[in-house]
Amino acid sequence: MFDLSFFYKKCHTWLRSHIKNKPKRVYNLFNTKHKKKALLSYIIHPFYRKAIYDITHTNILESIAWAEELNRRGYIVDVFDWMDTDPINDVWQYELICGFGFPFETASNSATRRNSTFVVYGTGCHSSFSNIATVRSKIDFYNRYNIWPTLGGREVNFSWPIQNRISDYYIILGNDFVSETFRKNIEFGKVFNIPSFFIERRKDYSCKKNENLKQNILWFGSTGALHKGLVNTLEAIRNIPNVTLHVAGLNNEERIALNLDALFIDIKDRIVFHDFVRVDSERFSELMSICGIVVFPSISEGGSPSVLTAASHGAGIPIVTRACGLDFDEIGITIDEGSIYEIENSIREILSMPIDRHMKTLYKAKDFVKSNYTYMNYKKELGNIFELILINKNNFNAENDY
């Protein structure tokens, strides 16, 4: 499990004094006397919530890792909430400005920009790529069902063009596919990619070996039913008899807005909606033990931690798109666009596997994720990247990716 004791000891005094407030900024998070200062623009709630030990999303651990890394590098760390639109006084005092969001854009557009090094944290594909993909998914839905989907996409309404095109460095969550969407959309800067990681449950368990395992398919997502390929998955399930799709994490408002119950009423007995499923819940344990295939045909992701979490707990052989940002060719099926045809064929391929081969591949996927996509690996790679950035940040002849 994750050892966060160092972080909690450093933040204990601040947390205790601010727990009842919900600030947009935390100054000198670790209460240090370093000479240099860094601004981290990201989510701020991990640094004041009483339920800080309640890890429900990987971004909580990501923000902690970034703060710890900056502190380890000898910076006073000021954390700003990414939605904070207030002015920033004395931007010049920050040697490093990291993360994304409104504070980052404000600093990027400042006249003192030349005094700071700007490091974008991209948690998914570049907004130029992602927005086109999600709008096309909405158009496809409208053309197919004659209903305009007011929900279900994942539009990036705040594109922040300065930070996303002319920053010094970009650390992108995911594999080369994801980082390449940045290289194609920046004016200058160096692009790195960093692997995502899974959320680990305290108690592990093994799947039962039985033929029915393959008949239970898991879509483990969140908001963005169109963007994350749920609708196309439902259409594929419609064409495959005797299988059940377990839908975990779908926002109920999207389910209603997209009229999913009516559109798929003919297969309602083969769809199970589970709402949000906590990793530490018995429902999660049940899903991991009864499913044998994980389907996540998203059109734009950043390393897909939900897939990693499901696969690492034995939920099944993963079927993902290239845009999920995972290198799964050896332990799953990677498809190109996430079309109904691709999803259906991939599911049928797994269904045709002998039970022994299916279980061997399932456990291979589980072991592969648990070995290569851990939080410790994420933190180690983050440290390696910052080592390169800090060595080269004053080298104006450093290599660019554009």
N, C-alpha and C positions, 0 to 999 in steps of 0.2 A: 504494500500500500504506500501511499504518498506520505513522506515525512515532511510535514510543514511546521515542525516545532520551531525551527530557526525563525521563520517568518512571523509566527505568532508571538514569540518572545519579543521581537523587535517592535511589533505593532501593538503590544498589549496596552501600553499606557494610552496611546492615542485612541484605540478602540474603546476603552473603558470610558473615556471622557466624551466621546462623540456618538455613542451608540444610539442615543435618543434623537439625534439630528440626522438629516440626510443632506450632507453638504455636496456641492458640485465640485469642490476642490479640496485636496488634502495636501498641505504644505509640509515638506520635510517628513515624509512618511515614517522613516526609520529613526528620526531624531538624531541625526549624525552631524558631524562638524567637518564634513568634506569641503574641499575648496571649490570643486566643480559642481554644476547643477544640471539636472536633466528634467525635462517635462515629458510625462507619459500621458497621452490622451487615449483613454480606453474606457472600459466600464469601471465604475468606481465603487459599486455596492459591495464587492468582496472586502473592502477596507472599512466598512462601518456596520454591516449587518450583524445582528446577534447570532444569526444562523450561519456564520461564516464556515462552520465545519460541514454544512449541508451542501455537498457538491452535487449539483443537478445539471451542470453544463460545463463543458471543457473550457469555455471562455473564462470561468472563474479561476481555474488553475493557470491559464495562459497569462492573465493579468498579474497574478502573483509571481509567476516565473519572470516576467519582464521587469517587474519592480525589484525583485531580488537580484537579477543580473545587473541592473544599473547601479544598485547599491554596492554590489561586489566589485564593480569597476571603479568605485570611488566617487560616485555622484550623489549629491543630495537629490532625492527623488520627490518631485511634486507631481501628484496625480490629478488630472482634470477629467471630469466626465465628458465623454465624446460628444454629448449633446449640449454642452455648455457654450452658449453664444455670447457670454459677457466678454468685454474687452480684456486683453492681457497686458498688464503693465510691465514695462521693462523686459520685453522679449529678449533683448540683447544679453541678459544674464544667463541664458541657457546655452550651454555648449552643444547639447543634444536635445532634439525634439523628436519624440517617437510615438508611434501608434497611428491613429486616424481620427477623423471627425472634425467638428467645428473648431475646437481650439487649435488643431494642427493646421487647418486651412487659414485661420486668422494669423498664426505665426508665419506660415508659408508666404502670405501676401504682405508681410510686414516689410518696411524699408530696411530693417536691420537683418534681413534674411542672410546676408553674406557672413554674418558672425556665427551662425549655427550650422550644425550638420543635421539633415532631416532624414529620418529613417521611417518609412511607411511600413505598417503591418497590414498586409492584405490577407483577410480571412477567407477569401474565396477568389474566384476569377475576377478579372478587371471589370469594372462596372460597364464599360462599353460593350464587352462581350456578353455579360450577364443580362443586361437590360434588353438587348436585341433578342436573346434566346427566350426570355420570359414573356416578352410581348408576342413573339411568334407562337408561343404555347397558348396564349389567350386567343389569338386569332384562329388557331386550329380548333380550339374548343368551340368557339362561336360558329365556325363553318360546319362543324359536325353536329352540334346540338341546337343551334339557333338560340343560344342563351349567351349574353355577354357576361363573362366572369368578373364580377366586381371584386372578388377575392380569389385567392389561389395562386397568384403570381408572387414573385419576390423582386419587385422593382426596387432599384436603388435610387430613391428620389433625390438624395443628396449626392451628387457625383463628385463634388469637390475637385474641380479640374486642375487647380494648381498643384495640390499634393499628389494627385494621381498621374501627373504628366512630367513634373520637373523636380522631383525630390532627388536627393543624393543616392539613397539606397532604398531597396524594396525587399522586405522579408515576407515571402508569400507562403501561406499555409497550403500544403498540397504537394503534388509532384511536378514534373517538368511541363505537363500539359497546362496546369494552372499558371505557373510562372511565365509560360510563353505568351499567355493572353496579356500579360503586363508588358513584356518586351515589345509586343506589336503595337502598344498604345502609349508609349512614353517618348518624350523628347530626348532625355538623357538620364543617366543613372545606372547603377549596378543592381541586378536582380538576383536574389538568392531564394531558394525554396526550402521549407522546413516541414518535416512530416507531422501529420496530426497524431492524435493518440486516443486511446479508449478510456472510458471511466470504468474502474475496476470495482466489482462487488466484493465485499469482504468474504463472503462464503462462496466457494466454487462448487461445482457439481458437474455431473456427466449426463449426457443425453442417453436415453434408453435406446437400445438397438432394436428397431422394429420397422416393418415395411411402411407403416402409416406415417412415419416421420416426414417423408417427402411430400405427402399430401397436404401438409400444413405449411403455408408460405407466409413469411413475415415482411411487411413494409413498416420499417421503424423510422418514422420521420417527425415532422413538426408542421408549422404553418408553411403554406406553399404547395398545395396538393397538385397543382398543375406543374409548377416548376420542378418539383421533386418526383414527378412521374407517376403519381398515384392513379390518375385517371386512365392513362395508357395501360397501367398494370391491371386495373379493373377490367378493361376491355380484353386484355389477353386472357384473364381468368375466365371471362365469359366463354371463350373458345376452347377451354380445357375442362372437361367434365371431371368430377370426383376430386377436386382440390378445393381447399378453403384458404381464403386470404385473411390474415389477421392484420388489421390496420391499427397501429399504435402511434399516438402522438398527434393525430389529426385534430385541428381546431374545429370545434363544433359549429362555429359560425361559418366556416368554409364549407363544411358538409351541407349546411342548409343553403348557403348562397349558390353553390354549384348544383344543387338539387340532386345529389348523388343517390339518395334513397329511391327517388322516382326513376332516375336514369338506369339504375341497375336493379330494379325491383325483381327482374327475372332470375337473378342469382342472389337474392337477399339471404337465402339460407346458407350461402357459401361465403358470406362476408361477415366478419366479426370486428366491430369497432370497439377499441379499448380506451379511447381518450388518451390522456397523458399517462405514461407508465414510468414510475420512478425506478431507478436501477436497484435501489435497496428494498423494493417491494416484493411481495410474494407473487404478484401478477407477473413481474419480470421473470422470476424464477420459472413460473409455469410456461411462459412463452418460450423461454430458452430451451426448455425440456421437451416441448411438443413439436417445435418447428424444425424443418430440415432444409429450407431454402430461404435466403434473404434477398429480396428484390429492392433495388434502389436506383431506378433509371433517371437520376436527376440531370437537368440540363446545365447546371453550373453549381459547383460546390468548392469547398476548401478542405479537402482531405476527408470529408464525410465521417466525423467521429461517431455518428449514430450507427453506421455500418460496422465500424471498427468495434464498437461496444457490443453489438449483437454477435458478430462473428467471433470475438474473443471469448464469449461465453457459450459458444457451441450452438448458436441459433441456426446455423446452416451454411451451405455453400453460397457465397455471395454472387449476385448478378448486378453489375454496376456499369455505368457509362464511363467513357473516357473522361468526361467533364467532372466526374466525382473526385478526381485527383488522387487515385489510388493505383498502385502497381500490383494488380491482382491476377495477372495472366496465368500464374502457375497454381493458384489455389482457388480460382473462381472463373467466372465468365465475364469478359469485358466487351460491351457492345458499343456501337458507334454513337447513335443518335437517341436511343431510348424509344424507338418506334414500337407500336403494338406487335408488329411482325417479329422484331428482334427479341422482345420480351417473351413472346409466346414460344418461339423456337428454343430459346435458352432454357425456359422452364421444362419444355418437353425433353430436351437433352438430358437434364438432370433426372427427370422422372424415369427415363429409360435406363439409368445406371443400375447395375446389380447392387443390392443392399450393402455388400461388403465394400465395394468401390465407393459408394456414396459416403459411408461412414468414415472410410479412410481419408477421403478428400475433405470431409467436414472437419475432422480432427486436425488435418494438416493445415487447414485455414485457421483454425483456432490457435494452434501453436505458432503459426507464422505471424499472426497479428500480435500475440502476446510477447513475441521476441523482438519484433521490429517497430511496433507502434506504441511504445510506452511513454509515460510522462517523463521518465528519467532520460530517455533518448531525446525527447523534445527539448528538455532543458540543456542537455549536453550540446545539441546542435545549435541552439540559440547562443550559447557561450562561444562556440567555434565561430559563428558568423560575426558576433560582436568583436571577437579578436581580430578578424580581418578588417572590419570596418574601422576600428580604432587605430590600426596600423596605417591604414590608407587614407584616413579622413582629411589629412592635410596634403595628400599627394594629388595635385590637380591633373596629373597625367594618368590617373587610375583608369582602368578599362571601363567602358560604358557598355550597356546592353540596349540597343535601340535600332 
